[in-house]
Amino acid sequence: MSIVLLVEQVLNGLQFGVMLFLMAAGLTLIFGVMGLINLAHGSLYMVGAFAAAATAAATGSFLLALVASLVAAAAAGALVELTVIRRLYDRDHLDQVLATFALILIFSEGTRWVFGSFPLFLEVPDYLSGSVTLPGGIEYPLYRLTMILIGLAVAAGLFALIAHTRIGIRIRAGESDREMIGALGVNIARLYTLIFALGAALAGFAGALIGAIQSVQVGMGEPVLILAFVVIVIGGIGSIKGALVGAILVGLTDTLGGFLLPRLFTLFMDASSAMTMGSALAAMSIYLLMAGVLLFRPTGLFGGP
């Protein structure tokens, strides 16, 4: 096994991790501030991907496609919050789960009705195609490297928003004491809509970026949603820093597990059995990571009580 190949897999894990962060950041904001379990977050990821693919097909512009993903997912998120989610804040978590699961079905069938059952494809633009030479002579796809940089830039912007702006102060205050900021004159309903739309926009943006390296299809958000829940459990519910660290850990664990474990098992068994055993254990690795973290830190790496 060459060092170059290992470094490439580390970069793939980092790219996967920062995309998971875009999903998990919105999810942890929504749960941390609103106390809402939103199973429909993956559907907003799908909305962003379909909006981007449709816009790119109509205009030929990848940048317009990314803007469309942000706008469409944020608009869908705001609409859902105003019409459905707003009625669930004071309800039991089971009611929230059932209602947002119903939203998954509505989004899936609505998307199938508008776009059909066949997948769409979002092409990588010419100026981001090809590969770039990194230090050490490593050839790495330019688009994947751009995804890493965009994800880290969004993370930095989100940290700045939360830590250094008035809306960030309100979000942090809402996590601590929602009743108090309401008593101080903050419009809680407007704040909740804004947070939900922001989380939806991040999810939709992630869907658009991923849509250029895989097909855009109905139901594509649910597997990513499961991983996003794993991320926020590992990082700590309500913590943006925890979401970033947890996402990178999950991305690296999943990618390196799938790369290293089958090769490790070839030392003890034939190649076919090693691939089967290694792939099965690699699929379990992120859940083993989550169990290990919770064993020592039941609230997650950066979660509060």
N, C-alpha and C positions, 0 to 999 in steps of 0.2 A: 504494500500500500504506500503510495507516494505522499509526501507532505503537501504537494500542490493539490492533489485530489481532496485531502483532508481539509485544507483551507477553503476550497470551493464549497465543501459541505457545511463548514462553519458559516460562511457567508449566506448560503441558502437557508440555514437555520435562523440567522439574524433577519433575513428578509421575511421569512415566515413569521417570525416573532413580532416585527414592527407592524405587519398587517394585522396580526391578532390584537395588538395594542389598540389599533384604531377601533376595532370592534369592542374590546373590553373596556376602553376608556369611557365610551358613552354608556355602556351597561352599568359600570360602577358609579358613574355620576347619577344615573337615574335611580339606582337602588340606594346609594348613599344619601341622597338629598330627599327623595320622595318615599323611600321605603317600599318601592314597587318592584315586584318580580315580573319582568317583561319578557315573555317567551317569544314575542313577535319581533324582537330586535333583529333576528336573522332575516326576517322578511324585508326589513328596511335595507339591509345589505343587498338583498336580491333586487329591490327596486332601483337602487343606485346603479347596479350592474346593467340592468335592462335599459335604464334611461341613457346610460353612456353608450351602449351598443347601438341603440336606435338613433341617437344623435350623431354618432360617428358615421353610421350608414347613410344618414340623410345629408350631412354637411361635409364629410370627409375630414373633419378636424378633430384630432384627439384632445386638444385643449378644451374645445367646446364640449366634448363628451364628458370630461372631468367636471366642468362647471355644471353641466346638466345633472350629473350624479349627485352633486351637493344640493342643488336646488330641489330636485325631485324628491330625494330622501328627506330633506328638511321639511318640505311642504307636506309630504305624507305623514311624517312624524307629528307635525303640528296639528294636522287634521285629526289624526288618531287620538292625540292627547285631548283635543277640544271635545271630541264627540264620544269617546269611549273611556279613555284612561282616567279622565277627571272624575268619573263616577266611582273609581275603584280605590282612591287613596285611603279612605276610611274603612274599607272592606277587609275581610280576612284574606290572608295570602292564598288560600285555596280558591277563593273567588277570582283573585288576580290571575292565577295560573289558568283557570278555566276560560276566562274572558280573553286573555292574550293567546291562548291556544286556538280559540275560535278565530282570532285575527289571522293566525298563520294560514288557516284553511281559506279564509276570505281572500287574503293576498295571493295565495297560490292559484286559486281558481280564477281570480280576476286577472292575474298576469297571463295565465294560460288562455283566457278568453281574448285578451288584447293582442298577445304576441304569438299565440299558437303553442303547440307542444314541442316543437323542434327547437333545439338550442340556437342561440345567436353567437356570432363570433366578433370580437373586438380586436382589430389588428394593431400591433405595435407600430407606431409611426416610424418612418424611415430614419429620422434624426435620432431615434433611440434604439434602433436595431443594431445588430452586430455585437461585437465585444470590445472591451477595453483592457489594456495591459496594466496590471497592478504591480507594485513592487515585488520583486522575486520572480518576475516573468509569468505571473499567473494571469491567464485569460479568463475574463468573467463577463457574462452578458451585461451590456450597458443598461438595458431596461431594468434588470433585477437590482443593479447597483443604484439606479435612480430611485427605485422603490424604497430601498433602505434609507437613502438620503431624505426623500420626501417624508417617510414615516418619522424619522428622527426630528426633522424640522417641525412637523405637526406636533410632536411630543413637546418640543421646546416652546412652541407657541401656546400650547395648552397649559403648560406649567406657568408661563408668564401671565396668561389670562387669569388663572386661578389665584396666583400669588400677588399680582401687582395691579389689578384693575378693580373698579368698584363692583362690577358684576361678579368678579371672583370672590370678593369679600362677602357678597350676599350668598353666593353658593356655599362658601365655607361656613357661614353663619347658619344657613339652612340645614346643613348637616348636623350642627350642634343643637340648635333649638329653633324649630320652625315657628312655634307659637310666639317666641320673643320677637323675631324679625317682623312677623305680621303685626304685632303690637306696636312696633316702631315705625309702621307706615309703609313697609315694603309690600308691593302687590304680589302676594304669594302665587296667585293663579297665573299671572304673567310670567313670573320667574320660572314656574314649573313648565310652562309651554316652551319657554326659551331653552331650558335645559334639555327637555325632551327633543326639541328640534335640533339642538347642537349634537346630542348623542346620535340621532338618526343621520345627520349629515356626515358624521365621522364614519358610521357604518356603511352608508352609501358610497362614500369616497373609497373605502377599502374594497368594496365590491367592484367598483369601476377599475381600480388598479389591478386586482386579481383577474378581472374579466379578460384582460389582454394576454394572459398566459394560460387560461383554461376556458372552456366553453361557458357561456352564460345560459343558464337553464333554470327552470322552475324547481324550487326546493334546494337550491345551492347554498342557502344561508343556514340551514339547520345544523349540518355538521360543524360549521364554523362557530355557531352559537354555543354548542356543547363545549368546544375548546375555550371559548371566551368565558364561560362560567368557571371552567377549571382555572383559568388565569386569575380571575378575581378572587377565587377561594385561596389560591396560593399567595397572591400578592396582598390580600386583605381587602375586604369589602369597603368601598368608599375612598380608597387611596389611589390617586393617580400614579404616584411613584410606584406603588405596589403593582398596579396594572402593567406598567412598563417593564419592571423587573420580572414579574411573573410571566409576561408574554414572551420575553426573550428566553427565559428558562424553558418554557414549554416548546418554543420554536427550536431551540438547540437540542433539547432532549428528544423530540420527535424526529428531527432530521438526522442527528448523529446516531440515534438508536437504530433507525432503519438502515444506516450505512455501515455501522460497526458491528452490530450484533450478528448478522448473518455471516460475516467474515470471521468473527470469533468462534462461532459454532463449527466452522469448517475444520477447526483443529481437532474436533472430537467425533465428527460424523461426516457422512458423504454430503456432497454439495446440495443435492435436492432437499434432504432432511434439514440441513443447516439453514437453507433459505426459508423453509417453512417454519422452523422453530424460532429462528431469529426474527422473522417478520411478525410472528405472533407476539413475541416478547416485546418487540419494539412498539407494537400497537398498545401494549399495556404500560409502557414506560412512563407516560405522562401521568397516568393515574397512580402509579407507584410513587412518582415524585410528589403528587398532591398528598397522598397518604403519609409520606415521610415528613413533609412540611407540617401537616396538621398534627402529627404525633408530638412534635416539639413546640409548635406554635399554633394552637387551636384557632387563633384569630387571623392567621395568615402572617406573612413576613412583616407587613407594615400596617396591619389592621388594628384598630382600637378595640376596647371591650364592647 
